[in-house]
């Protein structure tokens, strides 16, 4: 079985992006899973093309895209991507789309096909703060999550989804005490998601409803 895990380059004035740092630390093999990685640009215009090329090269069974969500305290597996671009800040191309669709005339939303609740349960068992999130925002993270689901229509990928992660401590120190998580814990969380996704198709039936 093969997995593709992606992170983003730094954006918004940050020197690092913990998603790319964590992805860069992943082992090449997690259990029976061969792990491929890629870094995506924080760009509405170009990120989907880079993701598509990485998928075509790796031909993965699992795709997990990972992005930074400063201010969050947990590893947040996203449930849904929405067909909206509405940028609070400019992307790395200097673009700031407002109220535009990711895909013109596309579905209003796509749902992750990862067993997200089972993954969250296993991360918690490992002592990691984790949650199911019901909003991936409207910046490039949501854009690429939605694009992934669209790309999968032409490339059968059984398991696909998006993980939002907190700042790492070096960012929190600079930002004056924002929530953060150790990079090793983020890496372990990603590996758990891959392991659980490779071992089961069905999700567990448990309440995980929340606003974010």
Buried (B, 14 or more C-beta within 10 A) or exposed (E): BBBBBBBBBBBBEBEBBBBBBBBEBBEEEBEEBBBBBBBBBBBBBBBBBBBBEBBEEBEBBBBBBBBBBBEBBBBBBBBBBBBBBBBEEBBBEEEBBEEBBBBEEBEEEBEBBBBBBBBBBBBBEEEBBBBBBBBBBBBBBBBBBBBBBBBBEEBEBBBBBBBBBBBBBBBBEEBEEBBBBEBEBBBBBBBBBBBBBBBEEEBBEEEBEEEB
